[in-house]
């Protein structure tokens, strides 16, 4: 993509909210772009992206965090597997330091734009992308060291295995560059962590799937159980509208006097099953393989933290650690 035609670039917006699509399109046009393609589902967005790539057009992609049919974690690998240099901007109301958002940076998103959308944020993101294209035009393909640095800047803390797989380098190459960065004070080595790999392709980019034990649906919600002492009923808290007991119609006032909060409960929206803990499985984002937590391959991987910029969040892990998932399973087994 030549810089002289940067504002002739095609913009692909993958977003299910019509209001957000309209606002994004208005902002994009105001900045100077005119070629805008919209998709309201992940499947449609991927199809349109592939059609553009087939005619040698690499669009700048705006993608919502969660669409009705797919999540950003599913859409991003599909796009980058087709065209790795694609600039992808995630727009979400989630904080950029939340683990779920950090994991998307590790998958390859380029930029983050918070909701509610602001024109100034849009201008800043586009300005940065333009500078990146200008730099690419001047220097050509980025070096291995640059790829590692950019990856670390995005996630702040990550493992050698993740850097190796996401930057397309061997672990030996990664370690060599990291040692150089460490000697300059750019990174600091942390403790090793246990990571789970896909049982099929050995990819470390996996996601956890929580599902209903009865119908395997992921469409469930969490609620708390409340016991009303006066009539002895036990119901989910969502049924106590305006603090009125759904059974005896009396008002619950004081916690510990009128009622008590019991353990959390999950309710499946598809089959209405109620259960104390969901089933836990793993999904490989790279190859789509689904496997149980216990069937995955495990490795010990050293971690490194980027030190040149102040961290805005104390929790700097790239994503929920596998140990935390194991603790979840352990707690689930104890509660069942």
QUINORLIN-V289771 format. One record per residue. N is the residue number from 1. SS is DSSP state (H for helix, E for strand, C for the rest). PHI is phi in degrees with one decimal (none if undefined). BURIAL is I if it has 24 or more other C-alpha atoms within 12 Angstrom, else O. Layout:
n = <N/N>
ss = <SS/SS>
phi = <PHI/PHI>
burial = <BURIAL/BURIAL>
//
This chain:
n = <1/2/3/4/5/6/7/8/9/10/11/12/13/14/15/16/17/18/19/20/21/22/23/24/25/26/27/28/29/30/31/32/33/34/35/36/37/38/39/40/41/42/43/44/45/46/47/48/49/50/51/52/53/54/55/56/57/58/59/60/61/62/63/64/65/66/67/68/69/70/71/72/73/74/75/76/77/78/79/80/81/82/83/84/85/86/87/88/89/90/91/92/93/94/95/96/97/98/99/100/101/102/103/104/105/106/107/108/109/110/111/112/113/114/115/116/117/118/119/120/121/122/123/124/125/126/127/128/129/130/131/132/133/134/135/136/137/138/139/140/141/142/143/144/145/146/147/148/149/150/151/152/153/154/155/156/157/158/159/160/161/162/163/164/165/166/167/168/169/170/171/172/173/174/175/176/177/178/179/180/181/182/183/184/185/186/187/188/189/190/191/192/193/194/195/196/197/198/199/200/201/202/203/204/205/206/207/208/209/210/211/212/213/214/215/216/217/218/219/220/221/222/223/224/225/226/227/228/229/230/231/232/233/234/235/236/237/238/239/240/241/242/243/244/245/246/247/248/249/250/251/252/253/254/255/256/257/258/259/260/261/262/263/264/265/266/267/268/269/270/271/272/273/274/275/276/277/278/279/280/281/282/283/284/285/286/287/288/289/290/291/292/293/294/295/296/297/298/299/300/301/302/303/304/305/306/307/308/309/310/311/312/313/314/315/316/317/318/319/320/321/322/323/324/325/326/327/328/329/330/331/332/333/334/335/336>
ss = <C/C/H/H/H/H/H/H/C/E/E/E/E/E/C/C/C/H/H/H/H/H/H/H/H/H/H/H/H/H/H/C/C/C/E/E/E/E/E/C/C/H/H/H/H/H/H/H/H/H/H/H/H/H/C/C/C/C/C/E/E/E/E/E/C/E/C/C/C/C/E/H/H/H/H/H/H/H/H/H/H/H/C/C/C/C/C/E/E/E/E/E/C/C/C/C/C/C/H/H/H/H/H/H/H/H/H/C/C/C/E/E/E/E/C/C/C/C/H/H/H/H/H/H/H/H/H/H/H/H/H/H/H/H/H/H/H/H/H/C/C/C/C/H/H/H/H/H/H/H/H/H/H/H/H/C/E/E/E/H/H/H/H/H/H/H/H/C/C/C/H/H/H/H/H/H/H/H/H/H/H/H/H/C/C/C/E/E/E/E/E/E/E/E/E/E/E/C/C/C/C/C/C/C/C/E/E/E/E/E/E/C/C/C/C/C/C/C/C/E/E/E/E/E/E/E/E/E/C/C/C/C/C/E/E/E/H/H/H/C/H/H/H/E/C/C/C/C/C/C/E/C/C/C/E/C/C/C/E/E/E/E/E/E/E/E/E/E/C/C/C/C/C/E/E/C/C/C/E/E/E/E/E/E/C/C/C/C/C/E/E/E/C/C/C/C/E/E/E/E/E/E/E/E/E/E/C/C/C/C/C/C/C/C/C/C/C/C/C/C/C/H/H/H/H/H/H/H/H/H/H/H/H/H/H/C>
phi = <none/-78.6/-65.1/-58.2/-113.9/-57.0/-79.3/-91.8/-61.1/-85.6/-108.5/-111.5/-106.6/-110.1/-155.8/-82.9/-80.3/-62.9/-62.1/-68.1/-61.8/-63.5/-65.1/-60.3/-61.2/-63.0/-63.8/-62.9/-66.6/-64.9/-72.9/136.3/-88.0/-126.8/-95.2/-125.5/-118.1/-114.6/-139.3/-104.9/-134.2/-64.9/-62.3/-65.5/-62.5/-65.3/-62.8/-66.7/-62.2/-61.8/-64.5/-67.2/-62.7/-61.7/-103.4/63.8/-117.9/-106.1/-78.4/-86.5/-112.1/-103.3/-134.1/-75.9/-67.6/-142.6/-109.9/-57.2/-103.6/-149.0/-100.3/-59.2/-64.7/-92.3/-72.9/-58.1/-61.0/-62.0/-70.1/-70.9/-68.6/-84.4/-148.3/-60.5/-84.3/-61.5/-87.8/-117.6/-109.6/-89.3/-115.5/-157.8/-83.3/-73.1/-69.7/-64.4/-93.9/-66.1/-59.9/-64.8/-79.3/-58.5/-64.1/-74.2/-62.4/-67.6/-79.2/128.7/-65.3/-90.4/-145.8/-127.5/-132.8/-74.9/-100.0/-67.2/-67.9/-128.0/-62.1/-63.2/-64.0/-60.4/-60.1/-66.4/-63.3/-64.9/-59.7/-65.5/-63.5/-61.9/-63.9/-64.5/-65.0/-62.6/-66.2/-62.7/-65.4/-80.0/-102.0/79.3/-65.6/-67.5/-77.1/-60.2/-63.0/-64.1/-62.0/-64.7/-62.2/-65.1/-63.6/-66.7/-62.3/-71.1/-105.8/70.8/-140.3/-160.1/-100.4/-59.9/-60.7/-66.7/-61.3/-58.4/-73.0/-80.4/-103.0/69.9/-124.1/-75.4/-62.5/-65.7/-61.3/-60.8/-62.8/-61.5/-67.8/-65.3/-64.6/-67.1/-64.9/-64.9/-64.8/-88.3/82.8/-75.3/-131.0/-129.0/-79.4/-111.6/-68.9/-73.2/-127.2/-89.1/-124.9/-99.1/-110.6/-58.4/-70.0/-103.2/-118.0/69.1/-72.3/-87.0/-82.5/-121.4/-125.4/-92.7/-110.1/-103.4/-141.5/-68.9/-62.3/-88.9/-114.5/68.7/-77.9/-96.8/-92.2/-138.6/-128.1/-105.7/-142.6/-107.0/-92.8/-121.4/-102.1/-91.3/-61.4/-62.0/-113.2/77.8/-79.0/-127.0/-140.9/-62.3/-63.1/-66.2/-85.5/-91.1/-70.7/55.9/62.2/-103.5/-65.9/-69.4/-95.1/-104.5/66.1/-91.0/-81.5/-95.2/-115.7/-110.5/-64.6/91.5/-108.6/-93.6/-156.1/-136.0/-94.9/-95.8/-65.8/-67.8/-139.0/-106.6/-123.7/-76.7/-80.8/-94.5/-114.0/66.5/-62.3/-111.4/-149.9/-75.3/-148.7/-78.2/-71.5/-122.1/-131.2/-117.1/-129.7/-82.2/-71.6/-77.6/-110.4/82.2/-67.7/-107.4/-148.6/-76.0/-56.5/-85.6/-89.3/-70.9/-93.0/-115.0/-137.9/-97.0/-131.8/-63.1/-117.2/-132.8/-120.5/-74.9/-115.2/-79.2/-123.3/-65.9/-85.8/-90.5/-138.1/-68.7/-84.8/-106.4/-63.7/-65.3/-160.1/-59.1/-71.1/-64.1/-63.6/-64.0/-64.4/-61.5/-63.8/-60.7/-63.0/-61.4/-64.3/-61.9/-64.6/-72.8/-82.5/-68.6>
burial = <I/O/O/O/O/I/I/O/I/I/I/I/I/I/I/I/O/O/O/I/I/O/O/I/I/O/I/I/I/O/I/O/I/O/I/I/I/I/I/I/I/I/I/I/I/I/O/I/I/I/O/I/I/O/O/O/I/I/I/I/I/I/I/I/I/I/I/O/O/I/I/I/I/I/I/I/I/I/I/I/O/O/I/O/I/I/I/I/I/I/I/I/O/O/O/I/I/O/I/I/I/I/I/I/I/I/I/I/I/I/I/I/I/I/O/O/I/O/O/O/O/I/O/O/I/I/O/O/I/I/O/I/I/O/O/O/O/O/O/O/O/O/O/O/I/O/I/I/I/I/I/I/I/I/I/I/I/I/I/I/I/I/I/I/I/I/I/O/O/O/O/O/O/I/I/O/I/I/O/O/I/O/O/O/O/I/I/I/I/O/O/O/I/I/I/I/I/I/I/O/O/I/I/I/I/I/I/I/I/I/I/I/I/O/O/O/O/I/O/I/I/I/I/I/I/I/I/I/I/O/O/O/I/I/I/I/I/O/O/I/O/O/O/O/I/I/O/O/O/O/O/I/O/O/O/O/O/O/I/I/O/O/O/O/I/I/I/I/O/O/O/O/I/I/I/I/I/I/I/I/I/I/I/I/I/I/O/O/I/I/I/I/I/O/O/I/O/O/O/O/I/I/I/I/I/I/I/O/O/O/O/O/O/O/O/I/I/I/I/I/I/I/O/O/I/O/O/O/I/O/O/O/O/O/O/O>
//
